[in-house]
């Protein structure tokens, strides 16, 4: 390839929100021989233009104002497979903030240019990037098509020829071996490289191999070596966190994940993992902060999804429910309510099929139940129970955890567990939500067991004609699950038997029956339970009129 890059045949796109820089850079490119240069001012406009023209070169500023940033543009191009295998993407920035630079570099653009730069530097970087693309054409083409065995062969061919980019190919081949499950081959290749020179990226690659072999002590030892040479290797902290997690050392795993997130905070998966570890380490506020980052990162990215908002609100309520300071708990609940109200006007949700009303009902039911407002909680759950649980409508998976938790909070254990079991077969939750849900179900298991036993003892006593004992047991069951419709009906049935005894006209039974009727009133019940409710209500009203 010629050392002089011919730009006259290259289609070039500049994405920058500053008009003066657009003009300057376009003039610079025209001076270097370019003939086809398009400029746009936003990431969204840049993506639309690239879909239409498929540019050879994209020069994208990192900060693009209110819309997508340069990192998100590159991410979307990758996810939607819009980048050409022979195209060049260069990120440009006027800031040298470490977290921004590391977050940009980890997406591996072809190059990263700091403003200001000269025309000669730009030509040098473009020439270098295109030379690599041309020499490794077969590598990039097969990688683009996800033909990993063929890509591996192309890498090995270049390495055997002692090519200019052999170290790049060695690094890529180790990743491909792991992706293909060929761990031993990956280890042989990396060890051969490290015998020549102890590159930090080679040591990191060997650490990944040891992790895949489930050798955590060796993994951690190699990572220590990497971080001793360079404390800013984000991937090393990511892997260190995973290794400590495998050793059930959640505290050190959390510290490593925190370091990684501080270095390069603009990764959804990294922040989600931090939230998961923080929660498991009972650092609920940190988990909430990490989920807030996820919402902010995803808002304008290709990964935008209502599930992140739902999980963020869930993390706030989780912090509230595990809090001790009443003022802090109240602050968390206000934060959850505010996030809920903001979501109501979020364009990403307004113009989607997201079921905001159901989320609002489930969240408010959880807040009501935590504050002891069980009647209000039940009222908020009424529509959810009627629509999803009784009529069989499809439950939105992003809201399902809140529905299950709210059902547990009001004592509808059976419905909650049936729903959880059904979702376990249909929905794959991320680890954060999976662990949160499992912990809440486990927390309620003892209460549910006691409730089931009391209800069972009450039914047995009723069957044996011991209505007073039956009433006592159903009363215990209702204390454990105050809004459980089945226990409420059982209590009324036993109370009617006791009240029919002329010597026991206690007014507390009338009040308790009225309370139980209010629990069931308005609920959508199975046909048999509905008939039972109507019958018991009629019997109660007839009895109270007769004794009035």
C-alpha positions as CSV (number, residue, x, y, z in Angstrom):
1,X,0.0,0.0,0.0
2,X,1.2,3.5,-0.9
3,X,2.3,5.7,2.0
4,X,0.1,8.5,0.6
5,X,-3.6,7.9,1.2
6,X,-5.8,8.9,-1.7
7,X,-8.8,10.6,-0.2
8,X,-10.4,11.6,-3.5
9,X,-12.3,8.4,-3.7
10,X,-13.4,8.2,-0.1
11,X,-16.8,9.3,1.2
12,X,-16.2,11.1,4.5
13,X,-18.7,12.0,7.2
14,X,-18.0,14.6,10.0
15,X,-20.3,14.5,13.0
16,X,-19.7,17.5,15.3
17,X,-22.1,19.9,17.0
18,X,-19.7,22.9,16.6
19,X,-20.1,24.6,13.2
20,X,-16.7,26.2,13.3
21,X,-15.0,22.8,13.8
22,X,-17.0,21.3,11.0
23,X,-15.8,24.0,8.6
24,X,-12.2,23.8,9.8
25,X,-12.1,19.9,9.6
26,X,-13.8,19.9,6.2
27,X,-11.4,22.5,4.9
28,X,-8.5,20.4,6.2
29,X,-9.8,17.2,4.5
30,X,-10.4,19.1,1.2
31,X,-6.8,20.3,1.4
32,X,-5.7,16.7,1.8
33,X,-7.4,15.8,-1.5
34,X,-10.9,14.7,-0.3
35,X,-13.8,15.5,-2.7
36,X,-16.8,14.0,-0.9
37,X,-17.2,15.4,2.7
38,X,-20.6,15.6,4.4
39,X,-21.1,17.4,7.8
40,X,-23.9,16.9,10.3
41,X,-24.4,18.3,13.8
42,X,-25.9,15.4,15.8
43,X,-25.4,11.7,16.3
44,X,-28.9,11.0,15.1
45,X,-28.4,12.9,11.9
46,X,-25.1,11.1,11.4
47,X,-26.6,7.7,11.8
48,X,-29.3,8.5,9.3
49,X,-26.8,9.8,6.8
50,X,-24.6,6.8,7.2
51,X,-27.5,4.4,6.6
52,X,-28.1,6.1,3.3
53,X,-24.5,6.6,2.1
54,X,-22.3,4.1,4.0
55,X,-19.3,6.3,4.3
56,X,-15.7,5.1,4.1
57,X,-14.5,7.4,6.9
58,X,-16.4,8.7,10.0
59,X,-14.8,11.5,12.1
60,X,-17.1,11.8,15.1
61,X,-16.8,14.1,18.1
62,X,-17.3,12.5,21.5
63,X,-19.5,15.3,22.9
64,X,-22.4,16.1,20.6
65,X,-24.6,18.2,22.8
66,X,-28.1,16.9,23.8
67,X,-28.4,13.9,21.6
68,X,-26.3,10.7,21.2
69,X,-22.6,11.1,21.9
70,X,-19.8,9.7,19.8
71,X,-19.5,6.6,21.9
72,X,-23.2,5.8,21.5
73,X,-23.0,6.4,17.7
74,X,-20.2,3.9,17.4
75,X,-22.0,1.5,19.7
76,X,-25.2,1.7,17.5
77,X,-23.2,1.3,14.3
78,X,-21.7,-1.9,15.8
79,X,-24.9,-3.4,17.2
80,X,-26.8,-2.7,13.9
81,X,-23.9,-3.9,11.8
82,X,-23.7,-0.7,9.8
83,X,-19.9,-0.3,9.8
84,X,-18.2,-1.5,6.7
85,X,-15.4,-4.0,7.3
86,X,-13.0,-1.7,5.3
87,X,-14.4,1.5,6.8
88,X,-12.6,3.7,9.4
89,X,-14.2,5.2,12.5
90,X,-12.2,7.9,14.4
91,X,-13.4,9.5,17.6
92,X,-12.4,13.1,18.2
93,X,-12.5,15.0,21.5
94,X,-11.4,18.3,23.0
95,X,-11.3,16.8,26.5
96,X,-8.7,14.5,28.0
97,X,-10.9,13.4,31.0
98,X,-9.6,9.9,31.9
99,X,-13.0,8.2,32.3
100,X,-14.1,9.6,28.9
101,X,-11.0,8.5,27.1
102,X,-11.1,5.0,28.7
103,X,-14.8,4.6,27.9
104,X,-14.2,5.6,24.3
105,X,-11.1,3.5,23.8
106,X,-12.7,0.3,25.2
107,X,-15.1,0.3,22.2
108,X,-12.0,0.1,20.0
109,X,-12.5,2.8,17.4
110,X,-9.8,2.8,14.7
111,X,-8.2,5.8,16.4
112,X,-8.8,8.6,18.9
113,X,-7.7,12.2,18.1
114,X,-7.4,15.0,20.6
115,X,-8.3,18.5,19.5
116,X,-6.6,20.5,18.2
117,X,-4.7,18.5,15.6
118,X,-2.9,19.3,12.3
119,X,-3.7,18.2,8.8
120,X,-0.5,16.2,8.7
121,X,-1.4,14.3,11.9
122,X,-4.9,13.6,10.5
123,X,-3.4,12.2,7.3
124,X,-0.9,10.1,9.3
125,X,-3.7,8.6,11.4
126,X,-6.0,8.0,8.5
127,X,-3.2,6.4,6.5
128,X,-2.3,4.1,9.4
129,X,-5.9,3.1,9.9
130,X,-6.5,2.3,6.3
131,X,-3.2,0.4,5.9
132,X,-4.3,-1.9,8.8
133,X,-7.7,-2.4,7.2
134,X,-6.2,-3.2,3.8
135,X,-3.4,-5.6,5.1
136,X,-5.9,-7.4,7.4
137,X,-8.8,-7.3,4.9
138,X,-9.6,-11.0,5.3
139,X,-9.4,-10.8,9.1
140,X,-11.8,-7.9,9.2
141,X,-14.2,-9.3,6.6
142,X,-14.5,-12.7,8.4
143,X,-14.8,-11.0,11.8
144,X,-17.5,-8.7,10.4
145,X,-19.4,-11.7,9.1
146,X,-18.9,-13.5,12.5
147,X,-17.0,-16.3,10.7
148,X,-14.8,-17.0,13.6
149,X,-12.9,-20.1,12.5
150,X,-12.1,-18.4,9.1
151,X,-11.0,-15.2,11.0
152,X,-8.8,-17.3,13.2
153,X,-7.2,-18.9,10.2
154,X,-6.6,-15.4,8.6
155,X,-5.0,-14.3,11.9
156,X,-2.7,-17.3,12.1
157,X,-1.7,-16.8,8.5
158,X,-0.7,-13.2,9.2
159,X,1.2,-14.3,12.3
160,X,3.1,-17.0,10.4
161,X,4.2,-14.5,7.8
162,X,5.6,-12.3,10.6
163,X,3.3,-9.5,9.4
164,X,3.2,-5.9,10.7
165,X,0.1,-6.5,12.7
166,X,1.0,-9.9,14.2
167,X,0.5,-8.8,17.8
168,X,-2.9,-7.5,17.0
169,X,-3.7,-10.9,15.4
170,X,-2.3,-12.7,18.4
171,X,-4.5,-10.7,20.7
172,X,-7.6,-11.3,18.5
173,X,-6.8,-15.0,18.0
174,X,-6.7,-15.6,21.8
175,X,-10.1,-14.0,22.1
176,X,-11.4,-16.1,19.2
177,X,-10.1,-19.3,20.7
178,X,-11.9,-18.5,23.9
179,X,-15.1,-17.6,22.0
180,X,-14.9,-21.0,20.2
181,X,-14.3,-22.8,23.5
182,X,-10.7,-23.8,22.5
183,X,-9.1,-22.8,25.8
184,X,-6.0,-25.0,25.5
185,X,-5.2,-23.6,22.0
186,X,-5.6,-20.1,23.4
187,X,-3.2,-20.8,26.3
188,X,-0.5,-22.2,23.9
189,X,-0.8,-19.1,21.6
190,X,-0.5,-16.6,24.5
191,X,2.3,-18.4,26.2
192,X,4.3,-18.4,23.0
193,X,3.8,-14.7,22.8
194,X,4.8,-14.1,26.4
195,X,8.0,-16.0,25.9
196,X,9.0,-13.3,23.4
197,X,7.9,-10.4,25.5
198,X,5.8,-9.9,28.6
199,X,3.2,-7.6,27.0
200,X,0.5,-6.4,29.6
201,X,-2.3,-7.3,27.2
202,X,-0.8,-10.8,26.8
203,X,-0.7,-11.2,30.6
204,X,-4.4,-10.1,30.7
205,X,-5.2,-12.5,27.9
206,X,-3.6,-15.3,29.9
207,X,-5.6,-14.2,33.0
208,X,-8.8,-14.6,30.9
209,X,-7.7,-18.1,29.9
210,X,-7.0,-19.1,33.6
211,X,-10.5,-17.7,34.5
212,X,-12.0,-19.9,31.8
213,X,-10.1,-22.9,33.3
214,X,-11.6,-22.0,36.7
215,X,-8.2,-21.3,38.1
216,X,-9.0,-18.2,40.2
217,X,-5.7,-17.9,42.2
218,X,-3.7,-17.9,38.9
219,X,-6.2,-15.4,37.4
220,X,-5.8,-13.0,40.4
221,X,-2.0,-13.3,40.4
222,X,-1.8,-12.4,36.7
223,X,-4.2,-9.5,37.1
224,X,-2.0,-8.2,40.0
225,X,0.9,-8.2,37.5
226,X,-1.1,-6.2,34.9
227,X,-2.3,-3.6,37.4
228,X,1.1,-3.2,38.9
229,X,2.3,-2.0,35.5
230,X,-0.8,0.1,34.7
231,X,-3.5,0.9,37.3
232,X,-5.9,2.1,34.6
233,X,-6.6,-1.2,32.9
234,X,-10.4,-1.3,33.2
235,X,-10.7,-4.9,31.9
236,X,-8.4,-6.1,34.6
237,X,-10.6,-4.8,37.3
238,X,-13.7,-6.3,35.5
239,X,-12.0,-9.7,35.5
240,X,-10.8,-9.3,39.1
241,X,-14.3,-8.7,40.2
242,X,-15.5,-11.9,38.4
243,X,-12.7,-13.9,39.9
244,X,-13.4,-12.8,43.5
245,X,-17.1,-13.5,42.9
246,X,-16.3,-17.0,41.9
247,X,-14.4,-17.4,45.2
248,X,-17.5,-16.0,47.0
249,X,-15.5,-13.0,48.1
250,X,-18.3,-10.5,47.4
251,X,-16.6,-7.7,49.3
252,X,-13.4,-7.7,47.2
253,X,-15.4,-8.3,44.1
254,X,-17.4,-5.2,44.8
255,X,-14.3,-3.1,45.3
256,X,-12.9,-4.3,42.0
257,X,-16.2,-3.6,40.2
258,X,-16.3,-0.1,41.8
259,X,-12.8,0.7,40.5
260,X,-13.7,-0.4,37.0
261,X,-16.9,1.7,37.1
262,X,-15.0,4.7,38.3
263,X,-12.4,4.4,35.5
264,X,-14.9,3.8,32.7
265,X,-18.4,4.5,33.9
266,X,-20.3,4.6,30.6
267,X,-20.9,0.8,30.2
268,X,-24.4,-0.5,31.0
269,X,-23.2,-4.1,31.7
270,X,-20.5,-2.8,34.1
271,X,-23.0,-0.6,36.0
272,X,-25.5,-3.5,36.2
273,X,-22.8,-5.8,37.6
274,X,-21.8,-3.2,40.1
275,X,-25.5,-2.8,41.2
276,X,-25.8,-6.6,41.6
277,X,-22.6,-6.9,43.7
278,X,-23.6,-3.8,45.8
279,X,-27.0,-5.3,46.6
280,X,-25.5,-8.6,47.5
281,X,-23.1,-6.8,49.8
282,X,-26.0,-4.9,51.4
283,X,-24.9,-1.5,50.0
284,X,-28.3,-0.6,48.7
285,X,-27.6,3.1,48.1
286,X,-24.6,2.2,45.9
287,X,-26.8,-0.3,43.9
288,X,-29.4,2.5,43.4
289,X,-26.7,4.9,42.2
290,X,-25.4,2.3,39.7
291,X,-28.9,1.7,38.4
292,X,-29.4,5.5,38.0
293,X,-26.2,5.5,35.8
294,X,-27.7,2.7,33.7
295,X,-30.9,4.7,33.1
296,X,-28.9,7.7,32.1
297,X,-26.5,5.8,29.8
298,X,-29.2,3.9,28.1
299,X,-31.6,6.8,27.6
300,X,-30.1,7.9,24.2
301,X,-28.3,4.6,23.3
302,X,-29.2,1.7,21.1
303,X,-29.8,-0.3,24.3
304,X,-32.6,2.0,25.4
305,X,-35.2,-0.2,27.2
306,X,-38.0,0.5,29.8
307,X,-36.7,-2.4,31.9
308,X,-33.8,-0.2,33.0
309,X,-36.2,2.4,34.4
310,X,-38.2,-0.3,36.1
311,X,-35.1,-1.8,37.7
312,X,-33.9,1.7,38.8
313,X,-37.2,2.4,40.6
314,X,-37.0,-1.1,42.1
315,X,-33.5,-0.4,43.4
316,X,-34.8,2.8,45.1
317,X,-37.6,0.8,46.8
318,X,-35.1,-1.9,47.8
319,X,-33.0,0.8,49.5
320,X,-36.0,2.1,51.3
321,X,-37.2,-1.3,52.5
322,X,-33.7,-2.1,53.8
323,X,-33.2,1.4,55.4
324,X,-33.3,2.2,59.1
325,X,-33.5,6.0,59.2
326,X,-37.2,7.1,58.7
327,X,-36.1,10.3,57.0
328,X,-33.9,8.5,54.6
329,X,-36.7,5.9,53.9
330,X,-39.1,8.8,53.2
331,X,-36.5,10.4,50.9
332,X,-36.1,7.1,48.9
333,X,-39.9,6.8,48.5
334,X,-40.1,10.4,47.2
335,X,-37.3,9.6,44.8
336,X,-39.2,6.6,43.5
337,X,-42.4,8.6,43.1
338,X,-40.5,11.4,41.3
339,X,-38.8,8.9,38.9
340,X,-42.3,7.4,38.2
341,X,-43.8,10.8,37.4
342,X,-40.8,11.8,35.2
343,X,-41.3,8.5,33.2
344,X,-44.8,9.6,32.4
345,X,-43.5,12.3,30.1
346,X,-40.4,10.4,28.8
347,X,-40.7,10.3,25.0
348,X,-39.1,6.9,24.9
349,X,-42.0,5.5,26.9
350,X,-44.8,7.7,25.7
351,X,-44.3,6.5,22.1
352,X,-43.7,2.9,23.0
353,X,-46.0,0.0,24.1
354,X,-44.8,0.2,27.6
355,X,-47.5,-0.3,30.2
356,X,-46.9,2.8,32.4
357,X,-50.2,2.4,34.3
358,X,-49.3,-1.1,35.6
359,X,-45.9,0.0,36.7
360,X,-47.4,3.0,38.6
361,X,-50.0,0.7,40.3
362,X,-47.4,-1.9,41.3
363,X,-44.9,0.7,42.6
364,X,-47.5,2.6,44.6
365,X,-48.8,-0.7,46.0
366,X,-45.3,-1.5,47.3
367,X,-45.0,1.9,48.9
368,X,-48.5,1.6,50.4
369,X,-47.7,-1.8,51.8
370,X,-44.4,-0.8,53.3
371,X,-46.1,2.1,55.0
372,X,-48.8,-0.2,56.5
373,X,-51.5,1.1,54.1
374,X,-52.6,-2.3,53.1
375,X,-56.1,-1.4,52.0
376,X,-54.6,1.2,49.6
377,X,-52.0,-1.3,48.4
378,X,-54.8,-3.8,47.7
379,X,-56.7,-1.1,45.8
380,X,-53.7,-0.4,43.6
381,X,-53.3,-4.1,42.9
382,X,-57.0,-4.6,42.0
383,X,-56.6,-3.8,38.3
384,X,-53.4,-5.9,38.0
385,X,-55.0,-8.9,39.7
386,X,-58.1,-8.6,37.5
387,X,-56.4,-8.1,34.2
388,X,-53.3,-10.2,34.5
389,X,-53.9,-12.9,37.1
390,X,-57.6,-13.6,36.6
391,X,-58.1,-12.9,32.9
392,X,-54.8,-14.3,31.8
393,X,-53.4,-11.3,30.1
394,X,-49.7,-11.3,29.3
395,X,-47.7,-9.8,32.2
396,X,-45.0,-7.2,31.1
397,X,-41.8,-8.9,32.1
398,X,-40.1,-5.7,33.1
399,X,-42.8,-5.0,35.7
400,X,-43.3,-8.6,36.9
401,X,-40.9,-8.4,39.8
402,X,-42.8,-5.5,41.3
403,X,-46.1,-7.3,40.9
404,X,-44.7,-10.4,42.6
405,X,-43.3,-8.3,45.5
406,X,-46.5,-6.3,45.9
407,X,-48.5,-9.6,46.1
408,X,-46.1,-10.9,48.8
409,X,-46.5,-7.6,50.7
410,X,-50.3,-7.9,50.9
411,X,-50.2,-11.6,51.8
412,X,-51.2,-13.1,48.4
413,X,-48.5,-15.7,48.7
414,X,-50.0,-18.3,46.4
415,X,-50.6,-15.9,43.6
416,X,-47.1,-14.5,44.0
417,X,-45.5,-17.9,43.9
418,X,-47.6,-19.1,40.9
419,X,-46.6,-16.0,39.0
420,X,-42.9,-16.3,39.9
421,X,-42.9,-20.0,38.9
422,X,-44.6,-19.2,35.6
423,X,-42.2,-16.4,34.8
424,X,-39.2,-18.5,35.7
425,X,-40.0,-20.7,32.7
426,X,-40.7,-17.8,30.3
427,X,-38.5,-14.8,31.3
428,X,-34.7,-14.7,31.8
429,X,-34.0,-11.9,34.4
430,X,-30.7,-10.2,34.7
431,X,-28.7,-11.3,37.8
432,X,-29.7,-8.1,39.8
433,X,-33.4,-8.7,39.4
434,X,-33.1,-12.5,39.8
435,X,-31.3,-12.2,43.1
436,X,-33.6,-9.4,44.3
437,X,-36.7,-11.5,43.6
438,X,-35.3,-14.6,45.0
439,X,-34.3,-12.8,48.3
440,X,-37.8,-11.4,48.6
441,X,-39.5,-14.7,48.0
442,X,-37.1,-16.4,50.5
443,X,-37.8,-13.6,53.0
444,X,-41.6,-14.2,52.8
445,X,-41.2,-18.0,52.9
446,X,-41.3,-18.3,56.7
447,X,-44.2,-16.0,56.9
448,X,-46.1,-17.9,54.2
449,X,-45.3,-21.2,55.9
450,X,-46.8,-19.9,59.2
451,X,-49.8,-18.6,57.3
452,X,-50.4,-21.9,55.5
453,X,-50.2,-23.8,58.7
454,X,-52.6,-21.5,60.6
455,X,-55.1,-21.6,57.7
456,X,-54.7,-25.4,57.5
457,X,-55.3,-25.7,61.3
458,X,-58.3,-23.4,61.0
459,X,-59.9,-25.6,58.3
460,X,-59.2,-28.7,60.3
461,X,-60.8,-27.2,63.5
462,X,-63.8,-26.1,61.4
463,X,-64.2,-29.5,59.9
464,X,-64.2,-31.0,63.4
465,X,-66.9,-28.6,64.5
466,X,-64.6,-26.5,66.8
467,X,-65.6,-23.2,65.4
468,X,-64.0,-21.1,68.2
469,X,-60.6,-22.7,67.6
470,X,-61.1,-22.4,63.9
471,X,-61.8,-18.6,64.3
472,X,-58.7,-18.3,66.4
473,X,-56.5,-19.9,63.7
474,X,-58.0,-17.9,60.9
475,X,-57.4,-14.7,62.9
476,X,-53.7,-15.7,63.2
477,X,-53.6,-16.3,59.5
478,X,-55.0,-12.9,58.8
479,X,-52.4,-11.3,61.0
480,X,-49.7,-12.9,58.9
481,X,-51.4,-12.0,55.6
482,X,-53.9,-9.2,56.4
483,X,-55.2,-8.8,52.8
484,X,-55.4,-12.5,51.9
485,X,-58.9,-13.0,50.3
486,X,-59.0,-16.8,51.0
487,X,-58.3,-16.3,54.7
488,X,-60.8,-13.5,54.9
489,X,-63.6,-15.7,53.5
490,X,-62.5,-18.5,55.9
491,X,-62.7,-16.1,58.9
492,X,-66.2,-15.0,57.9
493,X,-67.4,-18.6,57.5
494,X,-66.1,-19.5,61.0
495,X,-67.4,-16.3,62.6
496,X,-70.9,-17.0,61.2
497,X,-70.9,-20.4,63.0
498,X,-69.8,-18.8,66.2
499,X,-72.3,-15.9,65.9
500,X,-75.1,-18.4,65.3
501,X,-74.5,-19.5,68.9
502,X,-77.0,-17.3,70.8
503,X,-74.7,-17.0,73.7
504,X,-71.9,-15.4,71.7
505,X,-73.0,-12.2,70.1
506,X,-69.7,-10.4,70.5
507,X,-69.6,-7.1,68.6
508,X,-65.9,-7.6,67.7
509,X,-67.0,-10.5,65.4
510,X,-69.3,-8.1,63.5
511,X,-66.6,-5.6,63.1
512,X,-64.1,-8.3,62.0
513,X,-66.5,-9.7,59.5
514,X,-67.1,-6.2,58.0
515,X,-63.3,-5.8,57.7
516,X,-63.0,-9.1,56.0
517,X,-65.8,-8.3,53.6
518,X,-64.0,-5.1,52.7
519,X,-60.9,-7.1,51.9
520,X,-62.7,-9.2,49.4
521,X,-65.1,-6.5,48.1
522,X,-64.4,-5.5,44.5
523,X,-61.8,-8.2,43.9
524,X,-62.0,-10.3,40.8
525,X,-62.3,-13.8,42.2
526,X,-62.5,-17.3,40.7
527,X,-66.2,-18.3,40.0
528,X,-66.3,-20.7,43.0
529,X,-64.9,-18.1,45.4
530,X,-67.2,-15.4,44.0
531,X,-70.2,-17.6,44.8
532,X,-68.9,-18.3,48.2
533,X,-68.3,-14.6,48.9
534,X,-71.9,-13.7,47.8
535,X,-73.4,-16.5,49.9
536,X,-71.4,-15.5,53.0
537,X,-72.1,-11.8,52.6
538,X,-75.9,-12.6,52.4
539,X,-75.7,-14.8,55.4
540,X,-73.8,-12.2,57.4
541,X,-76.3,-9.4,56.4
542,X,-79.3,-11.6,57.3
543,X,-77.8,-12.5,60.7
544,X,-76.9,-9.0,61.6
545,X,-80.3,-7.7,60.7
546,X,-82.0,-10.4,62.7
547,X,-79.9,-9.5,65.8
548,X,-80.2,-5.7,65.4
